[in-house]
Structures are given as structure tokens and as C-alpha cells.
Amino acid sequence: MQGRDNANATASSDAVLQRARCGVRRTPLHLALGLVLAVPSIALAGETPHVSTTASSRTAPVATATGSAQVRGGDGPPDAADLATRARKDRDQSQLGIALGLSQRARQAEPGSREAIRVEVSTLARLGAAHLALEKALAHRAIFTDAERWNLRADATMADIREARNESKRLEARYLYAQRQRPLEKVLAELDANLKRFPAGSQAHERTLRDRVYVLRELDRMHECLAQFGKLQGGPRAQPEYVQRAAADAYLKTRQPERAAKLYAAIIKHNPKVEVDVYISWYYALIEGEHYRQAGQLLARIKRTTPLWIARGKEPRAPNYEYLGVDQLNVLDAAYRRHEQQAEALARTDYRQAPRNSDMYNQYATILRWRGWPTQAEHWVDMAAAYAPKARSTRINRANDARDQEHYDRWRHWIVPLAREFPKDTEVARSLAELDDRRHASMSAEYTLGHSGSNAPITGKRDQSLQMRVNTPWTRNGWRAYAAEDYHWGAYEGGNTSISRLGVGGEWRWSRKHAWAQVSQSRLSGRQLGVELGWSQWLGDHWRYQLGVNSFSPDTPLRATRENLRGRSAQAELDWRGSESTSASLSASRMKISDGNRRVDLTAQFSQRVQASAHHLTRVSLLASAERNDVIPNVAYFNPERTHSYGVSVEHDWITWRRYERSFTQRFVVTGASEWQKAYGSAAGVDLQYMHEWKLSRTWELHYGLGWGSHVFDGTREHRVFAVIGVSGVF
């Protein structure tokens, strides 16, 4: 979407990956991945593996961890073998607390009992005490095989991963962003050491490879994550859920949304009760793949199946904090579909329902900025900063709002430290790249070629024009220089006429104020010196005025320049921008041509967006103009005493293809007007235009198209066909 942090969607995937790691209060669904990591896959030789980590709810013999259960069997008290056997059965039935107590009692009766030691170690592993289980296994090496000890060590590393992830979340919650990855980097080194320790092909080695996929994802090392994922045995669908999810996140982050969507869909098909963040990630994959219809259906499903409240047993119901993410997604969905007014209303409702929530304030500020209101957005960023000044989202909003308000020093102040702390955050990287663009030269050029059926009084039978400009990089205080060429050529009855003016100038842009000055002269003769001065300024978010003067106006009629005439002009314009949907402008200009003619022009326009969706946008504009000229006999150019016109223009943009910053848009423009000329009366005027616009990259654009127009001049209808091509970009 143009004019936004581009957010098609591209920023959005970072937000959900961040929520998955360190979002708001976690619910039991959020613990799903932790439980997977907590479940050891150790299966001691000769024993039946079991993957449950929770005790059964049935009430058979009650025991404590020290083993107070009574074991009945035979006439005398149970011996160590009986206790160990019963402990193994209880373990296999997920009575882990009882099993641990019985195995410890068996060891009290017979400290060297092989069966009791094995049951105790496996039970400790299943209870999540992986390090204690490994310690006991290493103390009794003769009882355990190498493969069993490797698996126990892999369990211990898995516990370290879980603790490293939690520590990373704690550091991020305290805004210690620079330290947040250190625990995960430490556990990655532990995994790498295990890969050297475990034989290739062993169960522990394969588990370590899978765990490494997860840790690399947590470290935002997405390309390495995918490379590791591709080497796992059994293929993608054979991997545990937490590994598939890590790979899906990596596909999404590396701009492979189709592959990410397939993995998310497989995860949810296998486990529909997976945490809502997986559904949200799937939604972003669909959006980034431009599948808006499916994304809308998925969002409806998310809202339908995610409860607002959670009730746990007899406890009073509590808010489901997962639903905050659903509310935020609902806002973004409206914005992605270019329903900005709806998005603003939803965001306003959210922050009112969750006061003092900095995420809600930040999202509301973002929507206001996307609507073109950075001044209003700044107020809500201040509100977010009152509660969470060090939060990443608050600081990003600070940077982007400073950019939109053209406070370039503040933009740099915020975005450069963010880029150091979050070098792989796509929104931060994009904003930093836009700041870096100011350090590079840029250019724009457009060429037009026209042909009329007869000798049209303004353009002639054939016409050409070229406007080209090359800009130097911006300085830190908002200045840059530029060189420009303005070329026009026409074939008239009296012969061909052309003018080519070269200009050099400088401009300053800061705090939504813009000033420029240019000196130009004829490229062919080196004479006809002209000076242009201009100034424009935004007054808040809605109003802008612009003033300009030019001692050799580019609007001077081409045939007048052939007679060595020149026009001096002054112009004033007032623009009103209600929102991205509604705007209006009024401009007045006065040009005095050196033959004594004084030409006055007034134009007005009102534009309203009447339809908008993710790929289509339709705008209707009402147009009005009037012109008055002095009566100068025998002038060599078209000079009607009075004219005016009233018309309607319909413009439709169709984003036919889009892939992140690159896109192809077809534009259709139809304009109809009633045009009046003194002494000739009214006649209909029509213009048709069809354009292709290519966004070749984030910084380069190409457009081209054809047009046709039919207008009446001095009572004679003239038809004109033209072609146009243009390019612009940053070097």
C-alpha cells in the first residue's frame, strides 16, 4: 500500500513473530510449544516409551514424592523388586508422582537396584527434571547404554532451551533488547556441542537437529533455520509441531508466504486447538501471498473460535488475553483492504476498551498516520510512551511519525539505534533504508509523443515533450541541488517550433515546509534567463498552501516563444486533504506575456474515493476551470478571450500483480466535460487514458500508457492521440 510503512503486509509478519515470543499474558494454549519441548523422548531399553507429561486424574493409590503408597502383594512387606515393578507400572500409566516415590523407596530398600534406578531416572525425565535425571544416569553409567545417556543429555539441553526462551522473554519485557538473545546463543552453542558428541543418525543427534531449527528461529536466523530444516530426516510433515512452526515462521520472514501457509495449514489441520498465534501467522502468510479472500475467511474463523473469556474450573472467568491479538488483527485487516476509516474506528474502540495499553495506543497512532494525519498520530504515540517509552513498537512509531512529519533529525535519532538493536526487523530495516535513500542521488523523467488529426491550435499536428530532473543527495539539514530540462516541440502550419530550457536549482524540505529556487535558460541560445521561486507549507494534517513565481513561465504558449515572447507568472494554491479518501484544491495563476496579454486562470477540484479494496480503487473527481485573456489582435498563439469548463473524471486503479515492494498496476481514466469558449459556445470534451505502472523495486518505478482526447477550439473539433513513458528512482 502506497504511503504506508508499506505495510502490505510486509511488517506485519514481524509483529506476529514477536507476539509468539514475548506477547501479553500467556494462556494454557500458549504453553503448547513449551510442553512439546518439555516432553523427553527417552525410551530406556526394554521399557515401553510413554509421552504423557501429566498425571492421570483417576484416584488409585495416593503417594507422595517420598513414596507413602502402600503396595499390597504377597504375605510380607514388599521388597525392592516389588516396589520397582509397581513404580514402572505406575510410570507407564502416567502416575508419575507415585512412580517416583515408589522407585525412591525401592532404592532405600536396595540402593543398587538396577530396575529402581532406571525407573527413577526415566520418571524424573518425564517430570521435566532433565538435569537431575542426567546427573543420576551419569552416576550409574553401567546401568544405562550410551544411547540412553545421549537422549538424557538431549533432554537436559531441551530444558535449557526452554529456560533460555523464558529468560529471553524476561529480558525483552524489561526492554533489555541488546541482551535478549544471549541465553539463546548460549544454548545454540550447547546444541552444536551435542552434535559433535552424538553419533550421526542416532536418535539424540536427530533430536538435536530438530531443536536447532527451533533455536535458530528464535534467534531470527531464518535462512539458517530453513537450511537446517531441509536436512531433517523424514521430510517437513514428519517433524514435530514446534519444528514445523519454526520453519513456517522462517518461510514467512524470508518472503516465502506460500510455503509458510502450507505448513501453518498442516499444523492446524493436525491440531485445530493450537494457540491462536499460529492462526494469526497463517493469516499473514495468506495476506502476503495476496490471498485476501482466504485471509478474510480465516479471520472470521479466528474471531468465531477464540473466546473473549476463559473459565478454569470453579474459578471466576478471566479475560482471554489472546483476544487482544485478534482485535489488533481485525484493525489491520481493514487497513490492508484500504478501509482506513473502518480501521480507525476499530482501533479507537480497542484503546477505549483497553485503556493504558500501549499496544492499543500504538496501533491507533499507526492507523492515523496511514490516513495521512501524522500530527494527530504524534499525540497518541505520546500516550503510548507515557506507559511504555522503551517498548519497541513505541520507538518504531516515534521514528515513522518523525519521518512523515519530515523531522529528519528526529527520524535518524530514533531509527539508527533501533536498527542496531533489531537488525532483522523488517519494519525497522525498511525505515532505515528510506532514511539511507536520502544519501543517494535520484532522478525522474517523462516523455510524451502526440499526434492530432489536424493542426491543433495548442499542440500542433504533432508534438513532443520531455521533462527530466536529476537530484543530488539530501544534506542532513534538508537541502539538495538539482538540474532539470524542460523540452517542448510542436509541428504547426507555420513551421516547427521548439523550446528547451535547462535549469539548476536547490530546494529545502523540513518539518512539512518546502522551498525551492531555480535559474533556467534556453539550451539552444543560452539566453532567455528565467528565475523561479516557490514555497509550500502544511498547516496541520489537512491544509496546505503553495506560492510560486517564475520570470519565464513554462506555461508560456509554445508558438509565443517562437516570437521571442515570454510569460511572467505568479501562482497560489490551497489544498485540503480530509483523509486518504477525500481531497480538494483551489488554485489561481496570473501570467503576463511580453506582448501585453494578461492571462488569468482559476481551477478547482474535488476528489472522492468511491470504492476501495485490496486490489481495486476507484476515485471520482469534479473539475472546474476558467480562463481570461486580454484581447490582443493578430497574436501567434491560441488566445481565447474567455473559456470555462465543468467536468467529471473517473479513475480506477487495479493492482493486477504484487509481490511485496514490486507491483504491476493498470490505470484507467475517463474524463468528460462541458467546455465553453466565448463566441463559439459550449461543446463536449472527452479524454481517455490507459496506463501501466510498474513498481520495479522499493525505489524504482516505470510507467507508460496511451491516451486519446477530443476537444473543440475556435469551433473546430480536434482529436489527439498520445503516448507517454516515464521512470523515476533512487540510485
ZIPEKA-V982656 format. One record per residue. N is the residue number from 1. SS is DSSP state (a for helix, b for strand, c for the rest). PSI is psi in whole degrees, -180 to 180 (* if undefined). OMEGA is omega in whole degrees, -180 to 180 (999 if undefined). Layout:
N & SS & PSI & OMEGA
N & SS & PSI & OMEGA
This chain:
1 & c & 127 & -177
2 & c & 144 & 174
3 & c & -2 & 177
4 & c & 171 & 178
5 & c & 32 & -177
6 & c & 48 & -168
7 & c & 15 & 178
8 & c & 40 & 161
9 & c & -9 & -174
10 & c & -33 & -172
11 & c & -25 & -179
12 & a & -42 & 179
13 & a & -35 & 176
14 & a & -40 & -177
15 & a & -43 & -177
16 & a & -34 & 176
17 & a & -38 & 178
18 & a & -43 & 179
19 & a & -36 & -178
20 & a & -27 & -178
21 & a & -42 & -171
22 & a & 48 & -178
23 & c & -162 & -178
24 & c & -173 & -174
25 & c & 133 & -175
26 & c & 142 & 177
27 & c & 174 & 178
28 & a & -33 & 178
29 & a & -36 & -179
30 & a & -19 & -178
31 & a & -1 & -175
32 & a & -47 & -179
33 & a & -39 & 179
34 & a & -37 & 178
35 & a & -38 & 178
36 & a & -44 & 179
37 & a & -29 & -176
38 & a & -20 & -175
39 & c & 110 & 178
40 & c & 149 & -180
41 & c & 16 & -178
42 & c & 134 & 172
43 & c & 106 & -177
44 & c & 149 & -175
45 & c & 133 & 177
46 & c & 6 & -179
47 & c & 154 & 180
48 & c & 120 & 180
49 & c & 147 & 180
50 & c & 137 & -172
51 & c & 1 & -179
52 & c & 145 & 179
53 & c & 3 & -178
54 & c & 145 & -179
55 & c & 149 & 177
56 & c & 154 & -178
57 & c & -6 & 180
58 & c & 158 & -166
59 & c & 18 & 180
60 & c & -169 & -160
61 & c & 132 & -180
62 & c & 136 & 180
63 & c & 153 & 174
64 & c & 177 & 180
65 & c & -19 & 180
66 & c & -4 & 172
67 & c & 70 & 178
68 & c & 6 & -179
69 & c & 151 & 176
70 & c & 126 & 179
71 & c & 118 & -178
72 & c & 133 & 178
73 & c & 124 & -177
74 & c & -177 & -177
75 & c & -26 & -176
76 & c & -179 & 178
77 & c & 150 & -178
78 & c & 144 & 176
79 & c & -178 & -176
80 & a & -39 & -179
81 & a & -42 & 178
82 & a & -46 & -180
83 & a & -42 & -179
84 & a & -40 & 180
85 & a & -45 & 179
86 & a & -37 & 178
87 & a & -41 & 180
88 & a & -40 & 179
89 & a & -43 & 179
90 & a & -37 & 177
91 & a & -44 & -179
92 & a & -22 & 177
93 & c & 15 & 177
94 & c & 19 & 172
95 & c & 69 & -168
96 & a & -39 & 178
97 & a & -43 & 178
98 & a & -44 & -178
99 & a & -41 & 180
100 & a & -44 & 180
101 & a & -42 & -180
102 & a & -40 & 179
103 & a & -36 & 178
104 & a & -36 & 175
105 & a & -38 & 178
106 & a & -38 & 179
107 & a & -31 & 175
108 & a & -38 & 180
109 & a & -36 & -179
110 & c & 91 & -173
111 & c & -29 & -177
112 & c & 13 & -177
113 & c & 115 & -179
114 & a & -47 & -178
115 & a & -42 & -179
116 & a & -41 & -180
117 & a & -43 & -179
118 & a & -42 & 179
119 & a & -42 & -180
120 & a & -46 & -178
121 & a & -47 & -178
122 & a & -36 & 179
123 & a & -43 & 176
124 & a & -41 & 179
125 & a & -43 & -179
126 & a & -26 & 176
127 & c & -4 & 179
128 & c & 1 & 178
129 & c & 63 & -170
130 & a & -41 & -178
131 & a & -40 & 178
132 & a & -39 & 178
133 & a & -44 & 179
134 & a & -42 & -180
135 & a & -45 & -180
136 & a & -36 & 179
137 & a & -40 & 179
138 & a & -28 & 178
139 & a & -15 & 180
140 & c & 60 & -174
141 & a & -34 & -175
142 & a & -22 & -176
143 & a & -22 & -174
144 & c & 141 & 177
145 & c & 166 & 177
146 & a & -44 & -178
147 & a & -38 & 180
148 & a & -41 & 178
149 & a & -37 & 177
150 & a & -42 & 180
151 & a & -39 & 178
152 & a & -38 & 177
153 & a & -39 & 176
154 & a & -37 & 175
155 & a & -44 & -179
156 & a & -41 & 178
157 & a & -37 & 178
158 & a & -40 & 176
159 & a & -38 & 177
160 & a & -38 & 177
161 & a & -46 & -179
162 & a & -44 & 180
163 & a & -37 & 178
164 & a & -41 & 178
165 & a & -44 & 179
166 & a & -39 & 179
167 & a & -39 & 177
168 & a & -41 & 177
169 & a & -40 & 179
170 & a & -41 & 179
171 & a & -41 & -180
172 & a & -36 & 178
173 & a & -26 & 177
174 & c & 10 & 178
175 & c & 25 & 175
176 & c & 64 & -171
177 & a & -35 & -177
178 & a & -22 & -177
179 & a & -5 & -167
180 & c & -24 & -176
181 & c & -6 & -177
182 & a & -44 & 178
183 & a & -38 & -180
184 & a & -35 & 176
185 & a & -36 & 178
186 & a & -42 & -178
187 & a & -27 & 174
188 & a & -40 & 176
189 & a & -37 & 177
190 & a & -41 & 177
191 & a & -43 & 180
192 & a & -37 & 177
193 & a & -38 & 178
194 & a & -36 & 179
195 & a & -34 & 177
196 & a & -28 & -176
197 & a & -38 & -175
198 & c & 140 & 178
199 & c & 142 & 178
200 & c & 137 & -180
201 & c & -14 & 179
202 & c & 160 & 179
203 & a & -42 & -180
204 & a & -38 & 179
205 & a & -44 & 180
206 & a & -39 & 176
207 & a & -41 & -179
208 & a & -40 & 177
209 & a & -41 & 179
210 & a & -45 & 180
211 & a & -32 & 180
212 & a & -35 & 175
213 & a & -46 & -179
214 & a & -45 & -177
215 & a & -39 & 178
216 & a & -37 & 176
217 & a & -43 & 180
218 & a & -28 & 179
219 & c & 4 & -178
220 & c & 24 & 176
221 & c & 72 & -166
222 & a & -39 & 180
223 & a & -40 & 176
224 & a & -38 & 178
225 & a & -47 & -179
226 & a & -37 & 177
227 & a & -42 & 178
228 & a & -40 & -180
229 & a & -39 & -179
230 & a & -16 & -179
231 & c & -4 & -177
232 & c & 146 & 180
233 & c & 144 & 174
234 & c & -12 & 180
235 & c & 170 & -174
236 & a & -44 & -174
237 & a & -13 & -179
238 & a & -4 & -175
239 & c & 157 & 176
240 & c & 162 & -175
241 & a & -43 & -176
242 & a & -29 & 177
243 & a & -43 & 177
244 & a & -40 & -180
245 & a & -42 & 178
246 & a & -43 & 180
247 & a & -40 & 179
248 & a & -43 & 177
249 & a & -40 & -180
250 & a & -41 & 176
251 & a & -42 & -180
252 & a & -43 & -178
253 & a & -30 & -179
254 & c & 19 & 173
255 & c & 47 & 172
256 & c & 64 & -170
257 & a & -31 & -179
258 & a & -44 & 179
259 & a & -38 & 178
260 & a & -44 & -178
261 & a & -40 & 180
262 & a & -41 & -180
263 & a & -44 & 178
264 & a & -43 & 180
265 & a & -40 & 179
266 & a & -41 & 179
267 & a & -47 & -176
268 & a & -36 & 177
269 & a & -40 & -180
270 & a & -35 & -177
271 & c & 83 & -178
272 & c & -19 & -178
273 & c & 15 & 178
274 & c & 158 & -177
275 & c & 154 & -173
276 & a & -24 & 179
277 & a & -31 & 177
278 & a & -42 & 176
279 & a & -43 & -179
280 & a & -40 & 177
281 & a & -41 & 177
282 & a & -42 & 177
283 & a & -47 & -179
284 & a & -36 & 178
285 & a & -40 & 178
286 & a & -42 & 179
287 & a & -46 & -178
288 & a & -20 & 173
289 & c & 6 & 178
290 & c & 26 & 177
291 & c & 73 & -173
292 & a & -34 & -180
293 & a & -48 & 179
294 & a & -36 & 178
295 & a & -39 & 178
296 & a & -40 & 178
297 & a & -40 & 179
298 & a & -42 & 179
299 & a & -41 & 177
300 & a & -39 & 178
301 & a & -42 & 179
302 & a & -46 & -179
303 & a & -33 & -178
304 & a & -33 & -172
305 & a & -7 & 179
306 & c & 115 & -177
307 & c & 150 & 175
308 & c & -30 & -176
309 & b & 154 & 177
310 & b & 130 & 177
311 & c & 128 & -180
312 & c & 101 & 179
313 & c & -129 & -179
314 & c & 0 & 180
315 & c & 151 & 176
316 & c & 147 & -179
317 & c & 150 & -178
318 & b & 154 & 178
319 & b & 142 & 175
320 & c & 103 & -174
321 & c & -14 & 173
322 & a & -28 & -176
323 & a & -20 & 174
324 & a & -42 & 178
325 & a & -35 & 178
326 & a & -43 & 177
327 & a & -44 & 180
328 & a & -39 & 178
329 & a & -37 & 179
330 & a & -39 & 177
331 & a & -49 & -178
332 & a & -35 & 179
333 & a & -43 & 178
334 & a & -41 & 180
335 & a & -41 & 179
336 & a & -30 & 179
337 & c & 9 & 178
338 & c & 34 & 171
339 & c & 67 & -171
340 & a & -35 & 179
341 & a & -42 & 176
342 & a & -41 & 179
343 & a & -42 & 179
344 & a & -44 & 180
345 & a & -42 & 179
346 & a & -43 & 180
347 & a & -37 & 178
348 & a & -42 & 177
349 & a & -41 & -178
350 & a & -47 & -176
351 & a & -26 & 176
352 & a & -33 & 179
353 & a & -20 & 179
354 & c & 66 & -179
355 & c & 151 & -180
356 & c & 14 & 175
357 & c & 112 & -175
358 & a & -31 & 178
359 & a & -39 & 179
360 & a & -41 & 177
361 & a & -42 & -180
362 & a & -40 & 180
363 & a & -39 & 178
364 & a & -42 & 178
365 & a & -39 & 179
366 & a & -45 & 180
367 & a & -42 & 178
368 & a & -40 & 179
369 & a & -40 & 177
370 & a & -27 & 178
371 & c & -1 & 179
372 & c & 24 & -178
373 & c & 66 & -177
374 & a & -29 & 179
375 & a & -44 & 177
376 & a & -39 & -179
377 & a & -36 & -178
378 & a & -37 & 179
379 & a & -42 & -177
380 & a & -27 & 171
381 & a & -39 & 176
382 & a & -39 & 178
383 & a & -44 & 178
384 & a & -40 & -179
385 & a & -25 & 178
386 & a & -28 & -179
387 & a & -33 & -177
388 & a & 71 & -175
389 & c & -25 & -177
390 & c & 0 & -179
391 & c & 145 & -179
392 & a & -45 & -177
393 & a & -37 & 178
394 & a & -44 & -178
395 & a & -38 & 176
396 & a & -42 & 178
397 & a & -39 & 176
398 & a & -48 & -177
399 & a & -48 & -176
400 & a & -33 & 177
401 & a & -38 & 176
402 & a & -39 & 177
403 & a & -48 & -177
404 & a & -27 & 176
405 & c & 3 & 176
406 & c & 35 & 169
407 & c & 82 & -168
408 & a & -30 & 177
409 & a & -42 & 177
410 & a & -38 & 176
411 & a & -49 & 180
412 & a & -39 & -179
413 & a & -37 & -177
414 & a & -41 & -169
415 & a & -31 & -177
416 & a & -48 & 176
417 & a & -36 & 177
418 & a & -40 & -180
419 & a & -32 & 177
420 & a & -37 & -178
421 & a & -32 & -176
422 & c & 67 & -174
423 & c & -19 & -177
424 & c & 8 & 175
425 & c & 121 & -173
426 & a & -37 & 179
427 & a & -42 & 177
428 & a & -44 & -179
429 & a & -39 & 180
430 & a & -44 & 179
431 & a & -40 & 178
432 & a & -39 & 178
433 & a & -38 & 178
434 & a & -37 & 175
435 & a & -40 & 180
436 & a & -28 & 177
437 & a & -30 & -178
438 & c & -15 & 179
439 & c & 4 & -176
440 & c & 152 & 175
441 & c & 159 & 180
442 & b & 168 & -179
443 & b & 162 & 172
444 & b & 147 & 179
445 & b & 145 & 176
446 & b & 132 & -178
447 & b & 136 & -180
448 & b & 136 & 178
449 & b & 124 & -177
450 & b & 157 & 178
451 & b & 130 & 179
452 & b & 152 & -179
453 & b & -21 & 179
454 & b & -168 & -177
455 & b & 83 & -179
456 & b & 137 & -174
457 & c & -22 & -178
458 & c & -51 & -174
459 & c & -14 & -174
460 & b & -174 & -180
461 & b & -36 & 176
462 & b & 152 & -180
463 & b & 154 & 175
464 & b & 152 & 173
465 & b & 150 & 178
466 & b & 125 & 172
467 & b & 127 & -177
468 & b & 143 & -179
469 & b & 139 & 176
470 & b & 130 & -176
471 & b & 143 & 172
472 & c & 168 & 173
473 & c & 158 & 175
474 & c & 145 & 171
475 & c & 169 & -178
476 & c & -24 & 180
477 & c & 18 & 168
478 & c & 20 & 180
479 & b & 151 & 167
480 & b & 156 & 178
481 & b & 163 & 179
482 & b & 160 & 173
483 & b & 141 & -175
484 & b & 151 & 172
485 & b & 138 & 179
486 & b & 109 & -174
487 & b & 134 & 176
488 & b & 141 & 179
489 & b & 140 & 178
490 & b & 146 & 177
491 & b & 111 & -178
492 & b & 174 & 179
493 & c & -37 & -178
494 & c & 2 & -179
495 & b & 171 & 180
496 & b & 145 & -180
497 & b & 140 & 178
498 & b & 158 & 173
499 & b & 136 & 179
500 & b & 118 & -177
501 & b & 131 & 176
502 & b & 137 & -179
503 & b & 150 & 171
504 & b & 145 & -177
505 & b & -175 & 177
506 & b & 153 & 178
507 & b & 155 & 178
508 & b & 133 & 180
509 & b & 123 & -178
510 & b & 139 & 173
511 & c & 42 & 179
512 & c & 30 & 171
513 & b & 145 & -175
514 & b & 126 & 177
515 & b & 145 & 179
516 & b & 155 & 177
517 & b & 139 & -178
518 & b & 142 & 173
519 & b & 131 & -178
520 & b & 160 & 176
521 & b & 167 & 179
522 & b & 129 & 180
523 & c & -28 & -176
524 & c & -44 & -175
525 & c & -18 & -175
526 & c & 8 & 180
527 & c & -161 & -180
528 & c & 55 & -179
529 & c & 137 & 178
530 & b & 149 & 178
531 & b & 132 & 178
532 & b & 136 & 177
533 & b & 142 & -180
534 & b & 158 & 180
535 & b & 138 & 172
536 & b & 155 & -177
537 & b & 137 & 172
538 & b & 136 & 174
539 & b & 87 & -173
540 & c & -156 & -176
541 & c & -11 & -169
542 & c & -26 & -173
543 & b & 143 & 175
544 & b & 141 & 174
545 & b & 156 & -179
546 & b & 136 & 179
547 & b & 145 & 179
548 & b & 149 & 175
549 & b & 150 & -180
550 & b & 125 & -179
551 & c & -11 & 171
552 & c & 89 & -171
553 & c & 136 & 174
554 & c & -12 & 178
555 & c & 0 & 176
556 & c & 128 & -180
557 & c & 138 & -175
558 & a & -42 & -179
559 & a & -22 & 176
560 & a & -36 & 179
561 & a & -28 & 178
562 & a & -27 & 178
563 & c & 17 & -180
564 & c & 30 & 175
565 & c & 153 & 178
566 & c & 152 & 179
567 & b & 133 & 174
568 & b & 129 & -172
569 & b & 155 & 171
570 & b & 141 & -173
571 & b & 144 & 175
572 & b & 141 & -178
573 & b & 142 & 177
574 & b & 123 & -179
575 & b & 141 & 173
576 & b & 130 & 179
577 & b & 101 & 180
578 & c & -43 & 179
579 & c & -169 & 176
580 & c & -15 & -176
581 & c & -27 & -171
582 & b & 134 & 177
583 & b & 162 & 179
584 & b & 156 & 178
585 & b & 153 & 177
586 & b & 128 & -179
587 & b & 151 & 178
588 & b & 139 & 179
589 & b & 151 & 177
590 & b & 125 & 179
591 & b & 130 & 177
592 & b & 114 & 179
593 & b & 149 & -172
594 & c & -6 & 173
595 & c & 4 & 178
596 & c & -9 & -179
597 & c & 135 & 175
598 & b & 115 & -177
599 & b & 124 & -180
600 & b & 129 & 180
601 & b & 139 & 173
602 & b & 133 & 176
603 & b & 147 & 178
604 & b & 148 & -179
605 & b & 139 & 172
606 & b & 130 & -175
607 & b & 137 & -180
608 & b & 128 & 174
609 & b & 125 & -175
610 & b & -14 & 179
611 & b & 139 & 179
612 & b & 138 & 173
613 & c & -176 & -176
614 & c & -33 & -174
615 & c & -6 & -178
616 & b & 143 & 178
617 & b & 130 & -180
618 & b & 133 & -179
619 & b & 137 & 177
620 & b & 132 & -179
621 & b & 139 & 172
622 & b & 129 & -173
623 & b & 142 & 175
624 & b & 141 & 178
625 & b & 155 & 178
626 & b & 147 & -180
627 & b & 142 & 176
628 & b & 136 & 178
629 & c & 150 & 171
630 & c & 150 & 179
631 & c & 108 & 179
632 & c & 117 & -177
633 & c & 144 & 172
634 & c & 37 & 176
635 & c & 155 & -176
636 & c & 7 & -176
637 & c & 165 & 180
638 & c & 122 & -172
639 & c & 67 & 180
640 & c & 145 & -177
641 & c & -45 & 179
642 & b & 141 & 172
643 & b & 154 & 169
644 & b & 160 & -180
645 & b & 152 & 176
646 & b & 132 & -176
647 & b & 175 & 178
648 & b & 136 & 178
649 & b & 134 & 177
650 & b & 125 & -178
651 & b & 130 & 180
652 & b & 129 & 177
653 & b & 132 & 178
654 & b & 110 & 175
655 & b & 97 & -174
656 & b & -32 & -180
657 & b & 141 & 178
658 & b & 137 & 176
659 & b & 92 & -177
660 & c & -120 & -176
661 & c & -18 & -178
662 & b & 143 & -180
663 & b & 161 & 174
664 & b & 121 & -177
665 & b & 134 & 172
666 & b & 134 & -178
667 & b & 131 & 178
668 & b & 130 & -180
669 & b & 128 & 176
670 & b & 127 & -180
671 & b & 131 & 175
672 & b & 141 & -176
673 & b & 155 & 169
674 & b & 118 & -174
675 & b & 130 & -176
676 & b & 138 & 176
677 & b & 132 & -179
678 & c & 136 & 179
679 & c & -7 & 180
680 & c & -12 & 177
681 & b & -162 & -174
682 & b & 153 & 175
683 & b & 158 & -180
684 & b & 141 & 174
685 & b & 139 & -176
686 & b & 140 & 173
687 & b & 135 & 175
688 & b & 141 & -180
689 & b & 139 & 177
690 & b & 124 & -173
691 & b & 151 & 167
692 & b & 132 & 178
693 & b & 122 & 180
694 & b & 124 & 167
695 & b & 102 & -174
696 & c & -28 & 179
697 & c & -172 & 178
698 & c & -27 & -172
699 & c & -8 & -176
700 & c & 139 & -177
701 & b & 142 & 177
702 & b & 135 & 176
703 & b & 151 & 178
704 & b & 161 & -180
705 & b & 179 & 180
706 & b & 153 & 178
707 & b & 159 & 178
708 & b & 139 & 179
709 & b & 150 & 178
710 & b & 118 & -177
711 & b & 160 & -180
712 & b & 127 & 176
713 & b & 125 & 180
714 & c & 38 & 176
715 & c & -1 & -179
716 & b & 128 & -180
717 & b & 131 & 180
718 & b & 141 & 177
719 & b & 141 & -179
720 & b & 134 & 174
721 & b & 138 & -179
722 & b & 158 & 174
723 & b & 147 & -178
724 & b & 144 & 175
725 & b & 140 & -179
726 & b & 159 & 180
727 & b & 149 & 176
728 & b & 154 & 180
729 & b & 178 & -180
730 & b & 131 & -179
731 & c & * & 999
